[in-house]
Amino acid sequence: MKKIVLLCFLSFGSLLWAQDQEQVLLKINDEPVMAEEFKRVFSKNLDLLDPEDRDAQSYLDLFIDYKLKLNEAYALQLDTLQSHRAEYNIYRMQLADKFMRNTTATDELVKEAYKRKQHVLEASHILLQWPKDATAKDSLAVYQRAVAIKKEIDEGMSFQAAALKYSDDPSVTENQGQLGWFGPFKMIYPFETAAYATAVGEVSDPVKTRFGYHLIHVTGKREAGGRVKVAHIMLTDKEGGQDAEQKIKAIAERIKQGASFADMAKQYSEDTNTAGNGGELKAFEKASLMSAKFEEAAFALSEENPISEPVKTEFGWHLIKLVFKQDLLPFSDMKDQLARQVQQDVRAQMIDADIIKKIDSTIEVEENPEALAFFTDFIQEDFFYH
């Protein structure tokens, strides 16, 4: 081991807590080790030490041993080994990720999402889009239009009529503004937040999203009820073919008489994605599928009545068999999944903005106009609306 020269020994206690933070505690190979470093390390590890090592003099021996080993490792160039550098980078990324993550904001959004997961909503909307290259003045004009339309609705105009007359949503002529049922993470976050804050039967104030301003009419709210896994047999109506309704009823009768549902699905189902595995679909929550009728029939099944009567949907005729039904899991079981969804959602931008604000308050940041101009020359205006 390298020779070590202690510059303070008997006066160690008074030196360690000295107000002058530049005092040298000891030297290793003529390299000074400052008293402040020892104080910082000792204070940080105090709770981790054995009782007999909790006085400063005992910990000094451990500290010297650590510094000698560290010095020897550098002398042997262990810090240059690829394995060491890879492990170091892992720890560095973990620490950086912890610093760059606002756990408080994330936790609040996760709890909010879990609360909303307990219900699904049915709603319609009116969209007033931004004009191209919108200015602040344009935004105000769109907002004022939305306020005026809401006033017409409040004074008696039906929401459906207002949607057909004013909405810029391209699909409004087909759906009259109806969006169907949805839960959290199905709509853009500001829209979702406004919808969950609006009582059934009411119309929201204008809601700003990246698409423009929305008026939201909440028409229904119901318990989400966890998730369900089912199998199904589907027949589509085909011109010139056997009548699908009669055929599905015949299959249902054979199953009642003892035929295997899975075998019937493999033989007859026209859903090519599921027929091969007996008709089984992935487990789903309410407001997850494109067919509300199918969802309603699936969630109505029970262990006492595990197979539905023939169900007609937008896609054809179905027989549906319950595989399992599961209530909404406790928050502790869903926390990690919801956190991942929050990080992948536009909600993450809110967390990032909060982090940037925090960093900006602790670190002096200067903008580089030349670098900024380089990027703005290549970024089109519509980039921020995607």
C-alpha positions in Angstrom: 0.0 0.0 0.0 1.1 3.6 -0.7 2.7 5.6 2.1 0.3 7.8 3.9 1.2 10.9 5.9 -1.3 12.2 8.4 -1.1 15.9 8.9 -3.5 15.9 11.9 -3.8 13.3 14.5 -4.4 14.4 18.1 -6.2 17.5 16.9 -8.4 15.5 14.5 -11.8 16.3 16.3 -11.3 20.0 16.2 -10.0 20.0 12.7 -12.8 17.9 11.3 -15.6 20.3 12.3 -13.5 23.4 11.7 -15.3 26.2 10.0 -12.5 26.5 7.4 -13.6 23.9 4.8 -10.2 24.1 3.0 -8.2 22.4 5.7 -6.3 19.3 4.7 -7.1 16.2 6.8 -4.5 13.9 5.4 -2.3 13.2 2.3 -2.0 10.1 0.1 1.1 10.2 -2.2 1.2 13.9 -1.6 -2.4 14.3 -2.8 -4.4 16.2 -0.2 -7.7 14.8 1.2 -9.8 17.6 2.6 -11.6 17.6 5.9 -14.9 18.5 4.2 -14.8 15.3 2.1 -14.5 13.2 5.3 -17.3 15.1 7.0 -19.6 14.7 4.1 -19.0 10.9 3.7 -19.2 10.3 7.5 -22.5 12.3 7.9 -24.1 10.5 4.9 -23.2 7.0 6.1 -23.8 7.5 9.8 -27.0 5.5 9.9 -25.4 2.6 8.0 -22.5 2.2 10.4 -22.2 -0.4 13.2 -22.5 1.2 16.6 -18.8 0.7 17.4 -17.9 2.6 14.2 -20.1 5.6 14.8 -17.4 7.8 16.3 -15.3 9.9 14.0 -12.0 8.3 15.0 -13.2 4.8 14.3 -14.7 5.8 10.9 -11.4 7.5 10.0 -9.7 4.1 9.9 -12.4 2.9 7.5 -12.1 6.1 5.4 -8.3 5.8 5.1 -8.7 2.1 4.1 -11.2 3.1 1.4 -9.0 5.9 0.1 -6.0 3.6 -0.1 -8.0 1.0 -2.0 -9.4 3.6 -4.4 -5.9 5.0 -5.0 -4.5 1.5 -5.7 -7.4 0.8 -8.1 -6.5 3.9 -10.1 -2.9 2.9 -10.1 -3.8 -0.5 -11.6 -6.1 1.4 -14.1 -9.1 -0.7 -13.1 -11.3 2.3 -13.9 -10.5 1.8 -17.6 -11.8 -1.8 -17.8 -14.7 -2.2 -20.1 -16.7 -4.1 -17.5 -16.2 -1.3 -15.0 -17.2 1.4 -17.5 -20.3 -0.5 -18.5 -21.4 -0.9 -14.8 -20.6 2.7 -14.1 -22.8 3.8 -17.0 -25.7 1.7 -15.7 -25.4 3.4 -12.3 -25.0 6.8 -14.0 -28.2 6.3 -16.1 -30.1 5.1 -13.0 -29.1 8.2 -11.0 -29.9 10.5 -14.0 -33.3 8.9 -14.5 -34.1 9.4 -10.8 -33.1 13.0 -11.1 -35.0 13.6 -14.3 -38.2 12.0 -13.0 -40.6 14.0 -11.0 -42.0 11.3 -8.8 -44.5 13.5 -7.0 -46.1 14.7 -10.3 -46.0 11.1 -11.7 -47.6 9.7 -8.5 -50.4 12.2 -8.6 -51.2 11.4 -12.3 -51.1 7.7 -11.6 -53.6 8.1 -8.7 -55.8 10.3 -10.9 -55.8 7.7 -13.7 -56.7 4.9 -11.2 -59.6 6.9 -9.9 -60.9 7.6 -13.4 -60.5 3.9 -14.3 -63.3 3.1 -12.0 -65.8 4.6 -14.5 -66.2 5.0 -18.3 -67.9 7.9 -19.9 -70.1 8.4 -23.0 -69.8 11.8 -24.7 -70.3 13.9 -27.8 -68.2 16.9 -28.8 -68.0 19.9 -31.1 -64.6 20.7 -32.5 -63.5 24.1 -33.6 -60.2 23.8 -35.3 -57.3 26.2 -35.4 -56.7 28.0 -38.7 -53.4 27.2 -40.3 -50.5 29.3 -38.9 -52.8 30.3 -36.0 -51.8 33.4 -34.0 -52.8 34.3 -30.4 -55.5 36.5 -32.0 -56.8 33.5 -34.0 -56.9 31.4 -30.9 -59.0 34.0 -29.1 -61.4 34.2 -32.0 -61.9 30.4 -31.9 -62.4 30.5 -28.2 -65.0 33.2 -28.5 -66.9 31.2 -31.2 -66.9 28.2 -28.8 -68.4 30.4 -26.0 -71.1 31.7 -28.4 -72.0 28.2 -29.5 -72.3 27.0 -25.8 -74.6 30.0 -25.2 -76.9 28.8 -28.0 -76.9 25.3 -26.5 -77.6 26.7 -23.0 -80.5 28.6 -24.5 -82.2 25.5 -26.0 -80.4 24.4 -29.1 -79.8 20.6 -29.1 -76.1 19.6 -28.9 -76.6 17.3 -31.9 -77.9 20.2 -34.0 -75.1 22.4 -32.9 -72.5 19.7 -33.8 -74.0 19.3 -37.3 -74.0 23.1 -37.8 -70.7 24.1 -36.3 -68.3 21.2 -35.7 -65.1 21.0 -37.8 -64.8 17.2 -37.0 -64.7 15.5 -40.4 -66.9 12.6 -39.1 -69.6 14.8 -37.7 -72.0 14.1 -40.6 -71.8 10.4 -39.7 -71.9 10.5 -36.0 -73.4 13.9 -35.1 -70.5 14.4 -32.8 -71.0 11.2 -30.8 -67.8 9.6 -29.5 -69.2 6.6 -27.8 -67.8 5.2 -24.5 -64.2 5.8 -23.3 -62.0 5.6 -20.3 -58.7 7.1 -19.3 -55.9 7.2 -21.9 -58.4 6.9 -24.8 -58.7 10.6 -25.4 -56.1 13.4 -25.3 -55.4 14.3 -21.7 -57.0 17.8 -21.6 -60.1 16.4 -23.3 -60.3 13.5 -20.9 -59.8 15.8 -17.8 -62.6 18.1 -18.9 -65.0 15.1 -19.7 -64.4 13.6 -16.2 -65.0 16.9 -14.6 -68.4 17.4 -16.4 -71.6 16.1 -14.9 -73.8 13.8 -17.0 -76.2 15.8 -19.1 -74.0 18.9 -18.9 -71.9 20.7 -21.5 -68.3 21.7 -20.7 -66.8 25.1 -21.1 -64.5 25.4 -24.1 -61.6 23.0 -23.8 -58.3 23.7 -25.5 -56.3 20.9 -27.0 -53.7 20.8 -29.8 -56.6 20.3 -32.3 -58.5 23.4 -31.3 -61.4 24.1 -28.9 -63.9 21.5 -27.9 -67.3 21.6 -26.3 -68.0 18.3 -24.6 -71.5 16.9 -23.8 -71.3 14.0 -21.3 -74.3 11.7 -21.9 -73.5 8.7 -19.8 -71.3 7.4 -16.9 -71.1 3.9 -15.6 -68.8 1.7 -13.5 -66.0 0.2 -15.5 -66.2 -3.2 -13.8 -62.7 -4.4 -14.3 -62.1 -6.6 -17.3 -63.4 -9.7 -19.0 -61.9 -12.4 -21.2 -64.2 -14.2 -23.7 -64.2 -16.5 -26.7 -66.6 -15.9 -29.6 -67.9 -17.4 -32.8 -68.6 -14.8 -35.4 -70.6 -15.2 -38.7 -70.9 -12.3 -41.2 -73.9 -11.6 -43.4 -72.9 -12.5 -47.0 -75.0 -12.0 -50.0 -76.1 -15.2 -51.6 -74.8 -17.3 -48.6 -76.7 -19.1 -45.9 -78.5 -16.8 -43.5 -76.1 -15.9 -40.7 -78.7 -15.6 -38.1 -80.2 -19.0 -38.7 -76.7 -20.6 -38.9 -75.6 -19.0 -35.6 -78.8 -20.2 -33.9 -78.1 -23.7 -35.2 -74.5 -23.6 -33.8 -75.9 -22.4 -30.4 -78.3 -25.3 -30.3 -75.4 -27.8 -31.0 -73.4 -26.3 -28.1 -76.4 -26.6 -25.8 -76.6 -30.2 -26.7 -73.0 -30.7 -25.7 -70.8 -29.7 -28.6 -67.5 -28.0 -27.7 -67.5 -24.3 -28.1 -63.8 -24.3 -29.1 -64.4 -26.9 -31.8 -67.4 -25.0 -33.1 -65.3 -21.8 -33.3 -62.5 -23.6 -35.1 -65.0 -25.0 -37.6 -67.4 -22.2 -38.2 -66.1 -18.8 -36.9 -65.3 -16.3 -39.6 -63.0 -14.3 -37.3 -59.8 -15.6 -38.8 -57.7 -14.0 -36.0 -59.3 -16.1 -33.2 -60.9 -19.1 -34.8 -57.7 -21.2 -34.6 -57.5 -20.8 -30.8 -61.1 -21.6 -30.1 -62.3 -18.1 -30.5 -60.5 -16.6 -27.5 -60.0 -12.8 -27.5 -57.5 -10.9 -25.3 -59.0 -9.7 -22.0 -60.4 -6.2 -22.3 -62.0 -3.4 -20.3 -65.2 -1.6 -21.0 -64.9 1.1 -23.7 -61.9 -0.8 -25.3 -63.6 -2.4 -28.3 -65.2 -0.9 -31.4 -68.5 -2.5 -30.6 -70.5 -1.4 -27.5 -73.0 -4.2 -28.2 -70.4 -6.9 -28.0 -68.9 -5.4 -24.8 -72.3 -5.2 -23.1 -73.1 -8.8 -23.9 -69.6 -10.0 -22.8 -69.8 -8.2 -19.4 -73.3 -9.5 -18.9 -72.0 -13.1 -18.8 -71.5 -14.9 -15.5 -70.4 -18.3 -14.2 -74.1 -19.2 -14.0 -74.8 -18.0 -17.6 -71.4 -18.4 -19.3 -72.6 -18.4 -23.0 -74.7 -15.7 -24.6 -77.7 -16.0 -26.9 -76.9 -15.0 -30.5 -75.8 -11.3 -30.5 -76.0 -9.0 -33.5 -73.3 -6.3 -33.8 -71.9 -4.1 -36.5 -69.6 -6.9 -37.6 -72.1 -9.8 -37.8 -73.6 -12.4 -35.5 -71.8 -13.7 -32.4 -72.0 -16.4 -29.8 -69.9 -15.3 -26.8 -68.5 -17.5 -24.0 -67.1 -16.3 -20.7 -63.5 -17.4 -20.0 -63.0 -15.2 -16.9 -64.2 -11.9 -15.4 -62.0 -9.9 -13.1 -62.9 -6.9 -10.9 -60.8 -3.7 -11.0 -57.4 -4.7 -9.4 -56.3 -2.8 -6.3 -54.2 0.3 -6.8 -51.0 -1.4 -5.6 -51.4 -4.1 -8.4 -52.0 -1.5 -11.1 -49.6 1.2 -10.1 -46.7 0.1 -12.3 -48.8 -0.4 -15.3 -50.5 3.0 -14.9 -47.1 4.6 -14.4 -45.9 3.2 -17.8 -49.1 4.5 -19.4 -48.5 7.9 -17.9 -44.9 8.0 -19.2 -46.1 7.0 -22.7 -49.0 9.5 -22.7 -49.1 13.3 -23.3 -49.2 13.5 -19.5 -45.4 12.9 -19.7 -45.0 16.4 -21.2 -46.6 17.9 -18.1 -44.0 16.0 -16.0 -41.2 17.1 -18.3 -42.4 20.7 -18.0 -42.4 20.5 -14.3 -38.9 19.1 -14.3 -37.6 21.8 -16.6 -39.1 24.4 -14.3 -37.3 22.8 -11.3 -34.0 22.6 -13.2 -34.4 26.2 -14.4 -34.8 27.4 -10.8 -31.5 25.8 -9.7 -29.3 26.0 -12.8 -28.5 29.2 -14.8 -29.5 28.5 -18.4 -28.6 30.7 -21.3 -30.2 30.3 -24.8 -27.9 30.1 -27.8 -29.7 32.1 -30.6 -27.5 30.6 -33.3 -28.3 27.0 -32.3 -32.0 27.8 -31.9 -32.1 29.3 -35.3 -30.5 26.2 -36.8 -33.4 24.0 -35.5 -36.2 26.5 -36.3 -35.1 26.7 -39.9 -35.8 22.9 -40.3 -39.0 22.6 -38.2 -42.3 23.3 -39.8 -45.2 25.0 -38.0 -47.4 21.9 -38.0 -44.7 19.9 -36.1 -46.2 21.1 -32.8 -49.7 19.9 -33.7 -48.7 16.2 -34.2 
